[in-house]
Amino acid sequence: MSRFDTLFQSLKAKNEGAFVPFVTLCDPDFDRSFEIIETLIANGADALELGFPFSDPLLDGPVIQAANKRALDGGFSTDSCFALIEKIRTKYPEMPIGLLLCANLVFVPTQEAFFKRCQNAGVDAVLIADLPILAAEEFVPTAKAQGIQPVFICPPNADEATISRIANLTEGYTYLVSRAGVTSAENQSHAGNLDTLVESLKRSNSAPILQGFGIAKPEQVKEALVLGCEGAISGSAIVKIIERNLDNQTNLIRELSAFVSEMKAATRS
């Protein structure tokens, strides 16, 4: 089984949901980013969703856009990100690691080269934010040939045919988007049909569902689990903590520790 498969099986046996934090790699720099990720794991992160800094990020609101810029301004590109992932994998051999990035970062080096590099670094799954499900065949076989699980987003307006296709192609976890728009901790509104989407995904035997977008409070994690999701992803709320503590790493670690601990606690019955 993959690391994600093993994780969800273990959590189910404990009657727990998954809490998965997102951060942009190398924000604000390589060493501080590693310490941030260590803190996420130490305080209960069940898996990691990591972003590669990119000049034109899609789906991301202002907070994560700024994280991309900080990393790029610091000179940290794809090579630095893979080096950081290798360092994470060496210290945490069982931690599931998923990447969320834009297609350009995959296609420029060629899909074969990119996914081979993911395999060598210890990546488990890749979600290409701007790859439509209808074009999935362009990268799914290549990813799977390198042992990388392809992940797709289930949008709030997905019809039954789209849901079926997502469930058929996605491995590791299914990313259920709470609402239309971009990432934001402030915009915590959710689409009114999430329960229907969860039911449809489960009928289609989808990979475990993680709800993302606007997840910033423990009660939202609990709501996702009540909805039938296997867990929740939180990104902007975490990156905001990084942003407001750029000049104080000690306080940053303290705030992150408290936030992740509270969010993870919400996954336990």
BELKA-V531153 format. One record per residue. N is the residue number from 1. RES is the residue in one letter. SS is DSSP state (~ for helix, > for strand, _ for the rest). D_FIRST is the distance of its C-alpha to the first C-alpha in whole Angstrom. Layout:
# BELKA-V531153
n-><N;N>
res-><RES;RES>
ss-><SS;SS>
d_first-><D_FIRST;D_FIRST>
This chain:
# BELKA-V531153
n-><1;2;3;4;5;6;7;8;9;10;11;12;13;14;15;16;17;18;19;20;21;22;23;24;25;26;27;28;29;30;31;32;33;34;35;36;37;38;39;40;41;42;43;44;45;46;47;48;49;50;51;52;53;54;55;56;57;58;59;60;61;62;63;64;65;66;67;68;69;70;71;72;73;74;75;76;77;78;79;80;81;82;83;84;85;86;87;88;89;90;91;92;93;94;95;96;97;98;99;100;101;102;103;104;105;106;107;108;109;110;111;112;113;114;115;116;117;118;119;120;121;122;123;124;125;126;127;128;129;130;131;132;133;134;135;136;137;138;139;140;141;142;143;144;145;146;147;148;149;150;151;152;153;154;155;156;157;158;159;160;161;162;163;164;165;166;167;168;169;170;171;172;173;174;175;176;177;178;179;180;181;182;183;184;185;186;187;188;189;190;191;192;193;194;195;196;197;198;199;200;201;202;203;204;205;206;207;208;209;210;211;212;213;214;215;216;217;218;219;220;221;222;223;224;225;226;227;228;229;230;231;232;233;234;235;236;237;238;239;240;241;242;243;244;245;246;247;248;249;250;251;252;253;254;255;256;257;258;259;260;261;262;263;264;265;266;267;268;269>
res-><M;S;R;F;D;T;L;F;Q;S;L;K;A;K;N;E;G;A;F;V;P;F;V;T;L;C;D;P;D;F;D;R;S;F;E;I;I;E;T;L;I;A;N;G;A;D;A;L;E;L;G;F;P;F;S;D;P;L;L;D;G;P;V;I;Q;A;A;N;K;R;A;L;D;G;G;F;S;T;D;S;C;F;A;L;I;E;K;I;R;T;K;Y;P;E;M;P;I;G;L;L;L;C;A;N;L;V;F;V;P;T;Q;E;A;F;F;K;R;C;Q;N;A;G;V;D;A;V;L;I;A;D;L;P;I;L;A;A;E;E;F;V;P;T;A;K;A;Q;G;I;Q;P;V;F;I;C;P;P;N;A;D;E;A;T;I;S;R;I;A;N;L;T;E;G;Y;T;Y;L;V;S;R;A;G;V;T;S;A;E;N;Q;S;H;A;G;N;L;D;T;L;V;E;S;L;K;R;S;N;S;A;P;I;L;Q;G;F;G;I;A;K;P;E;Q;V;K;E;A;L;V;L;G;C;E;G;A;I;S;G;S;A;I;V;K;I;I;E;R;N;L;D;N;Q;T;N;L;I;R;E;L;S;A;F;V;S;E;M;K;A;A;T;R;S>
ss-><_;_;~;~;~;~;~;~;~;~;~;~;~;_;_;>;_;>;>;>;>;>;>;>;_;_;_;_;_;~;~;~;~;~;~;~;~;~;~;~;~;~;_;_;_;_;>;>;>;>;>;_;_;_;_;_;_;_;_;_;_;~;~;~;~;~;~;~;~;~;~;~;~;_;_;_;_;~;~;~;~;~;~;~;~;~;~;~;~;~;~;_;_;_;_;>;>;>;>;>;>;_;~;~;~;~;~;_;_;_;~;~;~;~;~;~;~;~;~;~;~;_;_;_;>;>;>;>;_;_;_;_;~;~;~;~;~;~;_;~;~;~;~;~;~;_;_;_;>;>;>;_;>;>;_;_;_;_;_;~;~;~;~;~;~;~;~;~;~;_;_;_;_;>;>;>;>;_;_;_;_;_;_;_;_;_;_;_;_;_;_;_;_;~;~;~;~;~;~;~;~;~;~;_;_;_;_;_;>;>;>;>;_;_;_;_;_;~;~;~;~;~;~;~;~;~;~;_;_;_;>;>;>;>;_;~;~;~;~;~;~;~;~;~;_;_;_;_;~;~;~;~;~;~;~;~;~;~;~;~;~;~;~;~;~;_;_;>;_>
d_first-><0;4;7;8;6;6;10;11;10;12;15;15;16;18;20;19;19;17;20;19;22;23;26;27;26;30;31;34;33;31;32;32;29;27;29;28;24;25;27;24;21;24;25;22;20;16;15;18;19;21;24;26;30;31;35;35;32;31;30;31;34;37;35;32;34;36;33;33;36;36;34;35;39;37;37;33;31;28;28;29;26;23;25;24;21;21;23;20;17;19;20;17;14;12;13;12;14;15;19;21;24;27;27;30;27;25;28;30;29;27;24;23;24;22;19;19;21;18;15;18;18;15;14;11;13;17;19;22;25;28;26;27;24;27;27;23;23;25;21;18;18;19;16;14;15;15;11;12;11;15;16;19;22;24;27;30;32;29;30;28;28;26;24;23;22;20;18;18;17;15;11;10;13;17;20;23;26;28;31;33;34;33;31;33;33;37;36;34;35;33;33;34;32;29;28;29;26;24;25;25;21;20;22;21;17;16;13;14;17;19;23;24;28;31;28;31;31;30;31;29;26;27;29;25;24;27;26;23;21;18;19;22;22;25;27;30;31;30;31;34;34;34;37;39;39;39;42;40;37;38;38;35;33;35;34;31;30;32;30;27;28;29;27;24;26;27;23;24;26>
